[in-house]
Amino acid sequence: LICTEEYEKYFSRNDIELAILAAMVDTASFHSTKTRKQDINWAKNMCEKYQLDFQKVYKTGLCLTDISDIKTAYYNGLKKYNFYGCKVESSYIQIEDISKISNLITEIINLLKVHVQSENLEVFSFIVHDMTQFKTTVYDIDCDGYHIREYEKYTSRGNTIIPEIEEKLKRQNITTVFIGCS
């Protein structure tokens, strides 16, 4: 978006559409905290100017996850971390309505429980972004079961969710060291 804004005359209609889509993908169709009002206005103006279907680009920008194959879905966006000697993994899905897939979530959690044990993980955070309500639910799966964290907004894995896990593990690690020294 930054490279096309104010230079639209140098880009084709297709390039403009791709720039709008890139901005939408990067900001969960302008629902991310990094969204700027001027980006929304620019996208709407360009859609109008180039007769692009804003709703179609908007829906595409939500990046809804194909959940028809749950084994593929539960590893969507997989990232691996190591905090204080503790292995952590995380993945996410973006769906239209979490209430419509509650059975699927239970199935995924059961599969991830096995994964946590087989990979000797401290925790696997399975993140579900509800792209209708723009809320995030996190299922932190460990060897004892799972815990749910809910956020009333679309929440960033890198800025919020994983740092919270890292902080928790840091506190546990300090407590373990302290107890070991007493």
Buried (B, 14 or more C-beta within 10 A) or exposed (E): BEEBBEEBEEBEEEEBBBBBBBBBBBBBBBBBEEBEEEBBEBBBEBBEEBEBEBEEBBBBBBBBBEBEEBEEBBBBEEEEBEBBEBBBBBBBBBBEEBEEBEEBBEEBBEBBBEBBEEEEBBBBBBBBBBBEBBBBBBBBBBEEEBEEBEBEEBBBBEEBBBEBBBEBBEEBBEEEEEEEEE
